[in-house]
Amino acid sequence: MAIIVAGKLTIQLGSRDEFINKSCQSILQARKDEACEDFAVSPDPVDVSRVNIFEKWKSHSALNAFRNSGSESDIFSLVESFDVNEYEIST
């Protein structure tokens, strides 16, 4: 079983690039984790306030361990709303 995390964030107008830049450390940290199969935070090509999220983890416990390992950040103060879900898939 693997875990997919996917969805979109609506970022405060004019703050999308700041959000993407502040996400880089988490992206690099996740991609170094052997339980992470993919991790992306991407600007939407047609909506300047939207960021797309995609993650693939080998297990839910690995995802939780990653989430609990990060440093505190004010990055989510830039988020106005989000629609992100987790999906279990068979591999």
HTML snippet that shows the backbone in 3Dmol.js (N, CA, C, O; Angstrom):
<script src="https://3Dmol.org/build/3Dmol-min.js"></script>
<div id="view" style="width:600px;height:400px;position:relative"></div>
<script>
const pdb = `
ATOM      1  N   MET A   1       0.829  -1.174   0.000  1.00  0.00           N
ATOM      2  CA  MET A   1       0.000   0.000   0.000  1.00  0.00           C
ATOM      3  C   MET A   1       0.881   1.248   0.000  1.00  0.00           C
ATOM      4  O   MET A   1       1.943   1.270   0.622  1.00  0.00           O
ATOM      5  N   ALA A   2       0.433   2.274  -0.697  1.00  0.00           N
ATOM      6  CA  ALA A   2       1.118   3.570  -0.716  1.00  0.00           C
ATOM      7  C   ALA A   2       0.087   4.651  -0.404  1.00  0.00           C
ATOM      8  O   ALA A   2      -1.120   4.427  -0.494  1.00  0.00           O
ATOM      9  N   ILE A   3       0.578   5.800  -0.043  1.00  0.00           N
ATOM     10  CA  ILE A   3      -0.281   6.935   0.279  1.00  0.00           C
ATOM     11  C   ILE A   3      -0.002   8.053  -0.722  1.00  0.00           C
ATOM     12  O   ILE A   3       1.144   8.452  -0.930  1.00  0.00           O
ATOM     13  N   ILE A   4      -1.071   8.546  -1.332  1.00  0.00           N
ATOM     14  CA  ILE A   4      -0.991   9.706  -2.210  1.00  0.00           C
ATOM     15  C   ILE A   4      -1.633  10.878  -1.474  1.00  0.00           C
ATOM     16  O   ILE A   4      -2.728  10.751  -0.926  1.00  0.00           O
ATOM     17  N   VAL A   5      -0.954  12.006  -1.464  1.00  0.00           N
ATOM     18  CA  VAL A   5      -1.501  13.253  -0.947  1.00  0.00           C
ATOM     19  C   VAL A   5      -1.574  14.189  -2.150  1.00  0.00           C
ATOM     20  O   VAL A   5      -0.557  14.467  -2.785  1.00  0.00           O
ATOM     21  N   ALA A   6      -2.772  14.675  -2.462  1.00  0.00           N
ATOM     22  CA  ALA A   6      -2.921  15.512  -3.649  1.00  0.00           C
ATOM     23  C   ALA A   6      -4.017  16.548  -3.438  1.00  0.00           C
ATOM     24  O   ALA A   6      -4.999  16.311  -2.734  1.00  0.00           O
ATOM     25  N   GLY A   7      -3.822  17.696  -4.065  1.00  0.00           N
ATOM     26  CA  GLY A   7      -4.845  18.722  -3.996  1.00  0.00           C
ATOM     27  C   GLY A   7      -4.300  20.086  -4.342  1.00  0.00           C
ATOM     28  O   GLY A   7      -3.260  20.229  -4.986  1.00  0.00           O
ATOM     29  N   LYS A   8      -5.046  21.097  -3.885  1.00  0.00           N
ATOM     30  CA  LYS A   8      -4.686  22.473  -4.218  1.00  0.00           C
ATOM     31  C   LYS A   8      -4.773  23.361  -2.991  1.00  0.00           C
ATOM     32  O   LYS A   8      -5.555  23.112  -2.073  1.00  0.00           O
ATOM     33  N   LEU A   9      -3.955  24.400  -2.996  1.00  0.00           N
ATOM     34  CA  LEU A   9      -3.995  25.437  -1.979  1.00  0.00           C
ATOM     35  C   LEU A   9      -4.291  26.752  -2.680  1.00  0.00           C
ATOM     36  O   LEU A   9      -3.783  27.009  -3.772  1.00  0.00           O
ATOM     37  N   THR A  10      -5.104  27.575  -2.060  1.00  0.00           N
ATOM     38  CA  THR A  10      -5.303  28.929  -2.544  1.00  0.00           C
ATOM     39  C   THR A  10      -4.451  29.832  -1.658  1.00  0.00           C
ATOM     40  O   THR A  10      -4.622  29.873  -0.440  1.00  0.00           O
ATOM     41  N   ILE A  11      -3.536  30.550  -2.291  1.00  0.00           N
ATOM     42  CA  ILE A  11      -2.557  31.368  -1.593  1.00  0.00           C
ATOM     43  C   ILE A  11      -2.985  32.838  -1.669  1.00  0.00           C
ATOM     44  O   ILE A  11      -3.591  33.266  -2.651  1.00  0.00           O
ATOM     45  N   GLN A  12      -2.667  33.595  -0.632  1.00  0.00           N
ATOM     46  CA  GLN A  12      -2.980  35.021  -0.635  1.00  0.00           C
ATOM     47  C   GLN A  12      -2.435  35.658  -1.906  1.00  0.00           C
ATOM     48  O   GLN A  12      -1.324  35.357  -2.341  1.00  0.00           O
ATOM     49  N   LEU A  13      -3.229  36.537  -2.491  1.00  0.00           N
ATOM     50  CA  LEU A  13      -2.854  37.191  -3.735  1.00  0.00           C
ATOM     51  C   LEU A  13      -1.477  37.842  -3.608  1.00  0.00           C
ATOM     52  O   LEU A  13      -1.215  38.588  -2.665  1.00  0.00           O
ATOM     53  N   GLY A  14      -0.615  37.552  -4.561  1.00  0.00           N
ATOM     54  CA  GLY A  14       0.729  38.110  -4.574  1.00  0.00           C
ATOM     55  C   GLY A  14       1.747  37.353  -3.747  1.00  0.00           C
ATOM     56  O   GLY A  14       2.908  37.754  -3.683  1.00  0.00           O
ATOM     57  N   SER A  15       1.335  36.259  -3.109  1.00  0.00           N
ATOM     58  CA  SER A  15       2.235  35.513  -2.214  1.00  0.00           C
ATOM     59  C   SER A  15       2.603  34.125  -2.720  1.00  0.00           C
ATOM     60  O   SER A  15       3.271  33.367  -2.017  1.00  0.00           O
ATOM     61  N   ARG A  16       2.175  33.786  -3.930  1.00  0.00           N
ATOM     62  CA  ARG A  16       2.424  32.422  -4.421  1.00  0.00           C
ATOM     63  C   ARG A  16       3.920  32.116  -4.535  1.00  0.00           C
ATOM     64  O   ARG A  16       4.358  31.050  -4.103  1.00  0.00           O
ATOM     65  N   ASP A  17       4.702  33.020  -5.102  1.00  0.00           N
ATOM     66  CA  ASP A  17       6.137  32.768  -5.248  1.00  0.00           C
ATOM     67  C   ASP A  17       6.804  32.629  -3.887  1.00  0.00           C
ATOM     68  O   ASP A  17       7.693  31.794  -3.718  1.00  0.00           O
ATOM     69  N   GLU A  18       6.389  33.434  -2.919  1.00  0.00           N
ATOM     70  CA  GLU A  18       6.931  33.322  -1.564  1.00  0.00           C
ATOM     71  C   GLU A  18       6.609  31.949  -0.982  1.00  0.00           C
ATOM     72  O   GLU A  18       7.464  31.323  -0.355  1.00  0.00           O
ATOM     73  N   PHE A  19       5.371  31.477  -1.189  1.00  0.00           N
ATOM     74  CA  PHE A  19       4.989  30.157  -0.692  1.00  0.00           C
ATOM     75  C   PHE A  19       5.839  29.063  -1.332  1.00  0.00           C
ATOM     76  O   PHE A  19       6.330  28.170  -0.643  1.00  0.00           O
ATOM     77  N   ILE A  20       6.012  29.136  -2.655  1.00  0.00           N
ATOM     78  CA  ILE A  20       6.816  28.136  -3.369  1.00  0.00           C
ATOM     79  C   ILE A  20       8.256  28.153  -2.832  1.00  0.00           C
ATOM     80  O   ILE A  20       8.830  27.097  -2.564  1.00  0.00           O
ATOM     81  N   ASN A  21       8.831  29.339  -2.677  1.00  0.00           N
ATOM     82  CA  ASN A  21      10.206  29.446  -2.177  1.00  0.00           C
ATOM     83  C   ASN A  21      10.337  28.886  -0.764  1.00  0.00           C
ATOM     84  O   ASN A  21      11.316  28.203  -0.461  1.00  0.00           O
ATOM     85  N   LYS A  22       9.367  29.165   0.101  1.00  0.00           N
ATOM     86  CA  LYS A  22       9.412  28.653   1.469  1.00  0.00           C
ATOM     87  C   LYS A  22       9.180  27.148   1.518  1.00  0.00           C
ATOM     88  O   LYS A  22       9.510  26.509   2.517  1.00  0.00           O
ATOM     89  N   SER A  23       8.621  26.572   0.464  1.00  0.00           N
ATOM     90  CA  SER A  23       8.372  25.132   0.397  1.00  0.00           C
ATOM     91  C   SER A  23       9.611  24.335   0.010  1.00  0.00           C
ATOM     92  O   SER A  23       9.659  23.124   0.229  1.00  0.00           O
ATOM     93  N   CYS A  24      10.598  24.988  -0.553  1.00  0.00           N
ATOM     94  CA  CYS A  24      11.769  24.272  -1.096  1.00  0.00           C
ATOM     95  C   CYS A  24      12.476  23.408  -0.066  1.00  0.00           C
ATOM     96  O   CYS A  24      12.878  22.289  -0.386  1.00  0.00           O
ATOM     97  N   GLN A  25      12.640  23.888   1.150  1.00  0.00           N
ATOM     98  CA  GLN A  25      13.328  23.097   2.174  1.00  0.00           C
ATOM     99  C   GLN A  25      12.557  21.809   2.471  1.00  0.00           C
ATOM    100  O   GLN A  25      13.158  20.743   2.606  1.00  0.00           O
ATOM    101  N   SER A  26      11.240  21.904   2.573  1.00  0.00           N
ATOM    102  CA  SER A  26      10.427  20.709   2.825  1.00  0.00           C
ATOM    103  C   SER A  26      10.479  19.739   1.658  1.00  0.00           C
ATOM    104  O   SER A  26      10.513  18.524   1.855  1.00  0.00           O
ATOM    105  N   ILE A  27      10.486  20.267   0.453  1.00  0.00           N
ATOM    106  CA  ILE A  27      10.574  19.418  -0.738  1.00  0.00           C
ATOM    107  C   ILE A  27      11.883  18.634  -0.721  1.00  0.00           C
ATOM    108  O   ILE A  27      11.892  17.422  -0.931  1.00  0.00           O
ATOM    109  N   LEU A  28      12.985  19.336  -0.470  1.00  0.00           N
ATOM    110  CA  LEU A  28      14.291  18.671  -0.435  1.00  0.00           C
ATOM    111  C   LEU A  28      14.365  17.644   0.684  1.00  0.00           C
ATOM    112  O   LEU A  28      14.894  16.549   0.493  1.00  0.00           O
ATOM    113  N   GLN A  29      13.841  17.990   1.840  1.00  0.00           N
ATOM    114  CA  GLN A  29      13.847  17.055   2.978  1.00  0.00           C
ATOM    115  C   GLN A  29      13.026  15.807   2.648  1.00  0.00           C
ATOM    116  O   GLN A  29      13.465  14.690   2.920  1.00  0.00           O
ATOM    117  N   ALA A  30      11.854  15.987   2.073  1.00  0.00           N
ATOM    118  CA  ALA A  30      11.001  14.841   1.735  1.00  0.00           C
ATOM    119  C   ALA A  30      11.679  13.940   0.705  1.00  0.00           C
ATOM    120  O   ALA A  30      11.685  12.718   0.851  1.00  0.00           O
ATOM    121  N   ARG A  31      12.240  14.538  -0.320  1.00  0.00           N
ATOM    122  CA  ARG A  31      12.842  13.747  -1.392  1.00  0.00           C
ATOM    123  C   ARG A  31      14.070  12.962  -0.941  1.00  0.00           C
ATOM    124  O   ARG A  31      14.452  11.990  -1.592  1.00  0.00           O
ATOM    125  N   LYS A  32      14.685  13.363   0.147  1.00  0.00           N
ATOM    126  CA  LYS A  32      15.813  12.615   0.705  1.00  0.00           C
ATOM    127  C   LYS A  32      15.344  11.420   1.527  1.00  0.00           C
ATOM    128  O   LYS A  32      16.120  10.501   1.792  1.00  0.00           O
ATOM    129  N   ASP A  33      14.094  11.433   1.923  1.00  0.00           N
ATOM    130  CA  ASP A  33      13.531  10.357   2.750  1.00  0.00           C
ATOM    131  C   ASP A  33      13.275   9.129   1.877  1.00  0.00           C
ATOM    132  O   ASP A  33      12.572   9.221   0.870  1.00  0.00           O
ATOM    133  N   GLU A  34      13.841   7.983   2.255  1.00  0.00           N
ATOM    134  CA  GLU A  34      13.694   6.774   1.430  1.00  0.00           C
ATOM    135  C   GLU A  34      12.243   6.306   1.311  1.00  0.00           C
ATOM    136  O   GLU A  34      11.916   5.547   0.399  1.00  0.00           O
ATOM    137  N   ALA A  35      11.377   6.744   2.211  1.00  0.00           N
ATOM    138  CA  ALA A  35       9.960   6.364   2.152  1.00  0.00           C
ATOM    139  C   ALA A  35       9.150   7.282   1.249  1.00  0.00           C
ATOM    140  O   ALA A  35       7.976   7.019   0.987  1.00  0.00           O
ATOM    141  N   CYS A  36       9.765   8.350   0.775  1.00  0.00           N
ATOM    142  CA  CYS A  36       9.083   9.295  -0.116  1.00  0.00           C
ATOM    143  C   CYS A  36       9.386   8.918  -1.561  1.00  0.00           C
ATOM    144  O   CYS A  36      10.545   8.878  -1.972  1.00  0.00           O
ATOM    145  N   GLU A  37       8.345   8.645  -2.317  1.00  0.00           N
ATOM    146  CA  GLU A  37       8.525   8.290  -3.722  1.00  0.00           C
ATOM    147  C   GLU A  37       8.379   9.502  -4.638  1.00  0.00           C
ATOM    148  O   GLU A  37       8.891   9.496  -5.757  1.00  0.00           O
ATOM    149  N   ASP A  38       7.682  10.544  -4.170  1.00  0.00           N
ATOM    150  CA  ASP A  38       7.565  11.784  -4.921  1.00  0.00           C
ATOM    151  C   ASP A  38       7.027  12.867  -3.998  1.00  0.00           C
ATOM    152  O   ASP A  38       6.283  12.583  -3.059  1.00  0.00           O
ATOM    153  N   PHE A  39       7.406  14.101  -4.269  1.00  0.00           N
ATOM    154  CA  PHE A  39       6.941  15.240  -3.471  1.00  0.00           C
ATOM    155  C   PHE A  39       7.085  16.473  -4.334  1.00  0.00           C
ATOM    156  O   PHE A  39       8.195  16.815  -4.743  1.00  0.00           O
ATOM    157  N   ALA A  40       5.972  17.152  -4.621  1.00  0.00           N
ATOM    158  CA  ALA A  40       6.012  18.337  -5.469  1.00  0.00           C
ATOM    159  C   ALA A  40       5.043  19.395  -4.959  1.00  0.00           C
ATOM    160  O   ALA A  40       3.934  19.093  -4.519  1.00  0.00           O
ATOM    161  N   VAL A  41       5.491  20.631  -5.031  1.00  0.00           N
ATOM    162  CA  VAL A  41       4.677  21.804  -4.741  1.00  0.00           C
ATOM    163  C   VAL A  41       4.862  22.697  -5.964  1.00  0.00           C
ATOM    164  O   VAL A  41       5.959  23.200  -6.207  1.00  0.00           O
ATOM    165  N   SER A  42       3.788  22.896  -6.735  1.00  0.00           N
ATOM    166  CA  SER A  42       3.931  23.540  -8.035  1.00  0.00           C
ATOM    167  C   SER A  42       2.949  24.685  -8.231  1.00  0.00           C
ATOM    168  O   SER A  42       1.787  24.575  -7.839  1.00  0.00           O
ATOM    169  N   PRO A  43       3.399  25.784  -8.833  1.00  0.00           N
ATOM    170  CA  PRO A  43       2.469  26.861  -9.152  1.00  0.00           C
ATOM    171  C   PRO A  43       1.541  26.430 -10.286  1.00  0.00           C
ATOM    172  O   PRO A  43       1.980  25.803 -11.250  1.00  0.00           O
ATOM    173  N   ASP A  44       0.286  26.760 -10.167  1.00  0.00           N
ATOM    174  CA  ASP A  44      -0.676  26.449 -11.223  1.00  0.00           C
ATOM    175  C   ASP A  44      -0.403  27.363 -12.424  1.00  0.00           C
ATOM    176  O   ASP A  44      -0.176  28.558 -12.234  1.00  0.00           O
ATOM    177  N   PRO A  45      -0.419  26.840 -13.638  1.00  0.00           N
ATOM    178  CA  PRO A  45      -0.072  27.668 -14.795  1.00  0.00           C
ATOM    179  C   PRO A  45      -1.130  28.690 -15.206  1.00  0.00           C
ATOM    180  O   PRO A  45      -0.824  29.601 -15.975  1.00  0.00           O
ATOM    181  N   VAL A  46      -2.377  28.567 -14.711  1.00  0.00           N
ATOM    182  CA  VAL A  46      -3.419  29.507 -15.142  1.00  0.00           C
ATOM    183  C   VAL A  46      -4.049  30.303 -13.999  1.00  0.00           C
ATOM    184  O   VAL A  46      -4.740  31.289 -14.255  1.00  0.00           O
ATOM    185  N   ASP A  47      -3.830  29.902 -12.753  1.00  0.00           N
ATOM    186  CA  ASP A  47      -4.416  30.591 -11.600  1.00  0.00           C
ATOM    187  C   ASP A  47      -3.274  31.085 -10.714  1.00  0.00           C
ATOM    188  O   ASP A  47      -2.577  30.278 -10.099  1.00  0.00           O
ATOM    189  N   VAL A  48      -3.076  32.402 -10.644  1.00  0.00           N
ATOM    190  CA  VAL A  48      -1.926  32.973  -9.933  1.00  0.00           C
ATOM    191  C   VAL A  48      -2.017  32.841  -8.424  1.00  0.00           C
ATOM    192  O   VAL A  48      -1.052  33.153  -7.727  1.00  0.00           O
ATOM    193  N   SER A  49      -3.145  32.390  -7.899  1.00  0.00           N
ATOM    194  CA  SER A  49      -3.263  32.211  -6.449  1.00  0.00           C
ATOM    195  C   SER A  49      -3.321  30.730  -6.055  1.00  0.00           C
ATOM    196  O   SER A  49      -3.560  30.407  -4.892  1.00  0.00           O
ATOM    197  N   ARG A  50      -3.104  29.840  -7.013  1.00  0.00           N
ATOM    198  CA  ARG A  50      -3.225  28.403  -6.748  1.00  0.00           C
ATOM    199  C   ARG A  50      -1.862  27.711  -6.780  1.00  0.00           C
ATOM    200  O   ARG A  50      -1.013  27.991  -7.626  1.00  0.00           O
ATOM    201  N   VAL A  51      -1.688  26.790  -5.815  1.00  0.00           N
ATOM    202  CA  VAL A  51      -0.511  25.926  -5.764  1.00  0.00           C
ATOM    203  C   VAL A  51      -1.020  24.491  -5.735  1.00  0.00           C
ATOM    204  O   VAL A  51      -1.943  24.176  -4.984  1.00  0.00           O
ATOM    205  N   ASN A  52      -0.428  23.624  -6.544  1.00  0.00           N
ATOM    206  CA  ASN A  52      -0.809  22.216  -6.601  1.00  0.00           C
ATOM    207  C   ASN A  52       0.168  21.387  -5.775  1.00  0.00           C
ATOM    208  O   ASN A  52       1.378  21.616  -5.804  1.00  0.00           O
ATOM    209  N   ILE A  53      -0.375  20.427  -5.043  1.00  0.00           N
ATOM    210  CA  ILE A  53       0.405  19.574  -4.146  1.00  0.00           C
ATOM    211  C   ILE A  53       0.289  18.129  -4.621  1.00  0.00           C
ATOM    212  O   ILE A  53      -0.802  17.658  -4.944  1.00  0.00           O
ATOM    213  N   PHE A  54       1.424  17.431  -4.660  1.00  0.00           N
ATOM    214  CA  PHE A  54       1.416  15.988  -4.931  1.00  0.00           C
ATOM    215  C   PHE A  54       2.512  15.332  -4.120  1.00  0.00           C
ATOM    216  O   PHE A  54       3.670  15.748  -4.161  1.00  0.00           O
ATOM    217  N   GLU A  55       2.134  14.298  -3.380  1.00  0.00           N
ATOM    218  CA  GLU A  55       3.101  13.517  -2.611  1.00  0.00           C
ATOM    219  C   GLU A  55       2.756  12.040  -2.770  1.00  0.00           C
ATOM    220  O   GLU A  55       1.586  11.671  -2.879  1.00  0.00           O
ATOM    221  N   LYS A  56       3.788  11.203  -2.780  1.00  0.00           N
ATOM    222  CA  LYS A  56       3.588   9.757  -2.755  1.00  0.00           C
ATOM    223  C   LYS A  56       4.548   9.174  -1.725  1.00  0.00           C
ATOM    224  O   LYS A  56       5.761   9.367  -1.803  1.00  0.00           O
ATOM    225  N   TRP A  57       3.978   8.455  -0.755  1.00  0.00           N
ATOM    226  CA  TRP A  57       4.740   7.864   0.344  1.00  0.00           C
ATOM    227  C   TRP A  57       4.514   6.358   0.371  1.00  0.00           C
ATOM    228  O   TRP A  57       3.460   5.871  -0.038  1.00  0.00           O
ATOM    229  N   LYS A  58       5.511   5.628   0.856  1.00  0.00           N
ATOM    230  CA  LYS A  58       5.406   4.173   0.932  1.00  0.00           C
ATOM    231  C   LYS A  58       4.409   3.710   1.977  1.00  0.00           C
ATOM    232  O   LYS A  58       3.874   2.607   1.871  1.00  0.00           O
ATOM    233  N   SER A  59       4.146   4.541   2.995  1.00  0.00           N
ATOM    234  CA  SER A  59       3.199   4.149   4.044  1.00  0.00           C
ATOM    235  C   SER A  59       2.665   5.384   4.767  1.00  0.00           C
ATOM    236  O   SER A  59       3.249   6.466   4.701  1.00  0.00           O
ATOM    237  N   HIS A  60       1.567   5.198   5.441  1.00  0.00           N
ATOM    238  CA  HIS A  60       0.986   6.272   6.231  1.00  0.00           C
ATOM    239  C   HIS A  60       1.896   6.624   7.407  1.00  0.00           C
ATOM    240  O   HIS A  60       2.005   7.794   7.775  1.00  0.00           O
ATOM    241  N   SER A  61       2.544   5.631   7.993  1.00  0.00           N
ATOM    242  CA  SER A  61       3.446   5.910   9.116  1.00  0.00           C
ATOM    243  C   SER A  61       4.646   6.747   8.659  1.00  0.00           C
ATOM    244  O   SER A  61       5.120   7.604   9.405  1.00  0.00           O
ATOM    245  N   ALA A  62       5.137   6.507   7.448  1.00  0.00           N
ATOM    246  CA  ALA A  62       6.243   7.308   6.917  1.00  0.00           C
ATOM    247  C   ALA A  62       5.804   8.752   6.676  1.00  0.00           C
ATOM    248  O   ALA A  62       6.550   9.688   6.965  1.00  0.00           O
ATOM    249  N   LEU A  63       4.611   8.926   6.156  1.00  0.00           N
ATOM    250  CA  LEU A  63       4.071  10.269   5.953  1.00  0.00           C
ATOM    251  C   LEU A  63       3.949  11.002   7.284  1.00  0.00           C
ATOM    252  O   LEU A  63       4.358  12.156   7.403  1.00  0.00           O
ATOM    253  N   ASN A  64       3.389  10.332   8.276  1.00  0.00           N
ATOM    254  CA  ASN A  64       3.237  10.952   9.599  1.00  0.00           C
ATOM    255  C   ASN A  64       4.585  11.290  10.225  1.00  0.00           C
ATOM    256  O   ASN A  64       4.740  12.342  10.844  1.00  0.00           O
ATOM    257  N   ALA A  65       5.552  10.401  10.066  1.00  0.00           N
ATOM    258  CA  ALA A  65       6.885  10.659  10.612  1.00  0.00           C
ATOM    259  C   ALA A  65       7.485  11.901   9.963  1.00  0.00           C
ATOM    260  O   ALA A  65       8.094  12.727  10.643  1.00  0.00           O
ATOM    261  N   PHE A  66       7.315  12.034   8.652  1.00  0.00           N
ATOM    262  CA  PHE A  66       7.819  13.225   7.959  1.00  0.00           C
ATOM    263  C   PHE A  66       7.120  14.481   8.466  1.00  0.00           C
ATOM    264  O   PHE A  66       7.771  15.486   8.751  1.00  0.00           O
ATOM    265  N   ARG A  67       5.811  14.425   8.576  1.00  0.00           N
ATOM    266  CA  ARG A  67       5.054  15.597   9.034  1.00  0.00           C
ATOM    267  C   ARG A  67       5.479  16.030  10.431  1.00  0.00           C
ATOM    268  O   ARG A  67       5.493  17.223  10.732  1.00  0.00           O
ATOM    269  N   ASN A  68       5.821  15.083  11.276  1.00  0.00           N
ATOM    270  CA  ASN A  68       6.225  15.402  12.645  1.00  0.00           C
ATOM    271  C   ASN A  68       7.690  15.786  12.776  1.00  0.00           C
ATOM    272  O   ASN A  68       8.121  16.207  13.850  1.00  0.00           O
ATOM    273  N   SER A  69       8.470  15.649  11.697  1.00  0.00           N
ATOM    274  CA  SER A  69       9.903  15.917  11.772  1.00  0.00           C
ATOM    275  C   SER A  69      10.283  17.327  11.349  1.00  0.00           C
ATOM    276  O   SER A  69      11.400  17.768  11.618  1.00  0.00           O
ATOM    277  N   GLY A  70       9.390  18.032  10.701  1.00  0.00           N
ATOM    278  CA  GLY A  70       9.721  19.341  10.158  1.00  0.00           C
ATOM    279  C   GLY A  70       9.832  20.428  11.205  1.00  0.00           C
ATOM    280  O   GLY A  70       9.313  20.313  12.316  1.00  0.00           O
ATOM    281  N   SER A  71      10.512  21.471  10.825  1.00  0.00           N
ATOM    282  CA  SER A  71      10.621  22.627  11.719  1.00  0.00           C
ATOM    283  C   SER A  71       9.359  23.474  11.597  1.00  0.00           C
ATOM    284  O   SER A  71       8.643  23.411  10.597  1.00  0.00           O
ATOM    285  N   GLU A  72       9.107  24.255  12.619  1.00  0.00           N
ATOM    286  CA  GLU A  72       7.951  25.145  12.607  1.00  0.00           C
ATOM    287  C   GLU A  72       8.175  26.237  11.557  1.00  0.00           C
ATOM    288  O   GLU A  72       9.285  26.745  11.400  1.00  0.00           O
ATOM    289  N   SER A  73       7.116  26.582  10.852  1.00  0.00           N
ATOM    290  CA  SER A  73       7.216  27.589   9.811  1.00  0.00           C
ATOM    291  C   SER A  73       5.922  28.387   9.755  1.00  0.00           C
ATOM    292  O   SER A  73       4.853  27.893  10.114  1.00  0.00           O
ATOM    293  N   ASP A  74       6.036  29.619   9.301  1.00  0.00           N
ATOM    294  CA  ASP A  74       4.854  30.455   9.151  1.00  0.00           C
ATOM    295  C   ASP A  74       4.267  30.354   7.744  1.00  0.00           C
ATOM    296  O   ASP A  74       3.425  31.168   7.364  1.00  0.00           O
ATOM    297  N   ILE A  75       4.706  29.361   6.970  1.00  0.00           N
ATOM    298  CA  ILE A  75       4.303  29.235   5.582  1.00  0.00           C
ATOM    299  C   ILE A  75       2.780  29.161   5.409  1.00  0.00           C
ATOM    300  O   ILE A  75       2.233  29.690   4.441  1.00  0.00           O
ATOM    301  N   PHE A  76       2.114  28.513   6.339  1.00  0.00           N
ATOM    302  CA  PHE A  76       0.675  28.338   6.168  1.00  0.00           C
ATOM    303  C   PHE A  76      -0.122  29.592   6.488  1.00  0.00           C
ATOM    304  O   PHE A  76      -1.335  29.622   6.281  1.00  0.00           O
ATOM    305  N   SER A  77       0.539  30.625   6.988  1.00  0.00           N
ATOM    306  CA  SER A  77      -0.140  31.909   7.148  1.00  0.00           C
ATOM    307  C   SER A  77      -0.440  32.534   5.786  1.00  0.00           C
ATOM    308  O   SER A  77      -1.251  33.456   5.698  1.00  0.00           O
ATOM    309  N   LEU A  78       0.202  32.046   4.727  1.00  0.00           N
ATOM    310  CA  LEU A  78      -0.025  32.539   3.366  1.00  0.00           C
ATOM    311  C   LEU A  78      -1.187  31.834   2.672  1.00  0.00           C
ATOM    312  O   LEU A  78      -1.605  32.249   1.591  1.00  0.00           O
ATOM    313  N   VAL A  79      -1.713  30.773   3.284  1.00  0.00           N
ATOM    314  CA  VAL A  79      -2.774  29.967   2.676  1.00  0.00           C
ATOM    315  C   VAL A  79      -4.143  30.519   3.064  1.00  0.00           C
ATOM    316  O   VAL A  79      -4.446  30.695   4.244  1.00  0.00           O
ATOM    317  N   GLU A  80      -4.957  30.787   2.058  1.00  0.00           N
ATOM    318  CA  GLU A  80      -6.324  31.233   2.307  1.00  0.00           C
ATOM    319  C   GLU A  80      -7.269  30.051   2.475  1.00  0.00           C
ATOM    320  O   GLU A  80      -8.147  30.071   3.338  1.00  0.00           O
ATOM    321  N   SER A  81      -7.092  29.028   1.657  1.00  0.00           N
ATOM    322  CA  SER A  81      -7.925  27.825   1.752  1.00  0.00           C
ATOM    323  C   SER A  81      -7.179  26.662   1.118  1.00  0.00           C
ATOM    324  O   SER A  81      -6.202  26.847   0.391  1.00  0.00           O
ATOM    325  N   PHE A  82      -7.662  25.459   1.410  1.00  0.00           N
ATOM    326  CA  PHE A  82      -7.025  24.284   0.829  1.00  0.00           C
ATOM    327  C   PHE A  82      -8.046  23.182   0.583  1.00  0.00           C
ATOM    328  O   PHE A  82      -9.073  23.088   1.256  1.00  0.00           O
ATOM    329  N   ASP A  83      -7.730  22.365  -0.392  1.00  0.00           N
ATOM    330  CA  ASP A  83      -8.519  21.181  -0.721  1.00  0.00           C
ATOM    331  C   ASP A  83      -7.505  20.082  -1.045  1.00  0.00           C
ATOM    332  O   ASP A  83      -7.184  19.840  -2.208  1.00  0.00           O
ATOM    333  N   VAL A  84      -7.012  19.428  -0.007  1.00  0.00           N
ATOM    334  CA  VAL A  84      -5.973  18.398  -0.138  1.00  0.00           C
ATOM    335  C   VAL A  84      -6.491  17.136   0.532  1.00  0.00           C
ATOM    336  O   VAL A  84      -7.025  17.188   1.640  1.00  0.00           O
ATOM    337  N   ASN A  85      -6.334  16.009  -0.139  1.00  0.00           N
ATOM    338  CA  ASN A  85      -6.813  14.733   0.376  1.00  0.00           C
ATOM    339  C   ASN A  85      -5.719  13.675   0.346  1.00  0.00           C
ATOM    340  O   ASN A  85      -4.747  13.779  -0.402  1.00  0.00           O
ATOM    341  N   GLU A  86      -5.901  12.661   1.173  1.00  0.00           N
ATOM    342  CA  GLU A  86      -5.005  11.496   1.203  1.00  0.00           C
ATOM    343  C   GLU A  86      -5.752  10.302   0.619  1.00  0.00           C
ATOM    344  O   GLU A  86      -6.944  10.114   0.860  1.00  0.00           O
ATOM    345  N   TYR A  87      -5.028   9.509  -0.149  1.00  0.00           N
ATOM    346  CA  TYR A  87      -5.609   8.322  -0.777  1.00  0.00           C
ATOM    347  C   TYR A  87      -4.685   7.144  -0.540  1.00  0.00           C
ATOM    348  O   TYR A  87      -3.473   7.266  -0.715  1.00  0.00           O
ATOM    349  N   GLU A  88      -5.238   6.000  -0.143  1.00  0.00           N
ATOM    350  CA  GLU A  88      -4.478   4.765  -0.036  1.00  0.00           C
ATOM    351  C   GLU A  88      -4.606   4.028  -1.355  1.00  0.00           C
ATOM    352  O   GLU A  88      -5.711   3.857  -1.870  1.00  0.00           O
ATOM    353  N   ILE A  89      -3.490   3.595  -1.900  1.00  0.00           N
ATOM    354  CA  ILE A  89      -3.522   2.857  -3.150  1.00  0.00           C
ATOM    355  C   ILE A  89      -2.746   1.548  -3.002  1.00  0.00           C
ATOM    356  O   ILE A  89      -1.793   1.462  -2.228  1.00  0.00           O
ATOM    357  N   SER A  90      -3.154   0.565  -3.732  1.00  0.00           N
ATOM    358  CA  SER A  90      -2.434  -0.709  -3.759  1.00  0.00           C
ATOM    359  C   SER A  90      -1.313  -0.597  -4.772  1.00  0.00           C
ATOM    360  O   SER A  90      -1.477  -0.020  -5.847  1.00  0.00           O
ATOM    361  N   THR A  91      -0.163  -1.164  -4.407  1.00  0.00           N
ATOM    362  CA  THR A  91       0.961  -1.108  -5.346  1.00  0.00           C
ATOM    363  C   THR A  91       1.340  -2.493  -5.805  1.00  0.00           C
ATOM    364  O   THR A  91       2.268  -2.647  -6.599  1.00  0.00           O
TER     365      THR A  91
END
`;
const viewer = $3Dmol.createViewer("view");
viewer.addModel(pdb, "pdb");
viewer.setStyle({}, {cartoon: {color: "spectrum"}});
viewer.zoomTo();
viewer.render();
</script>
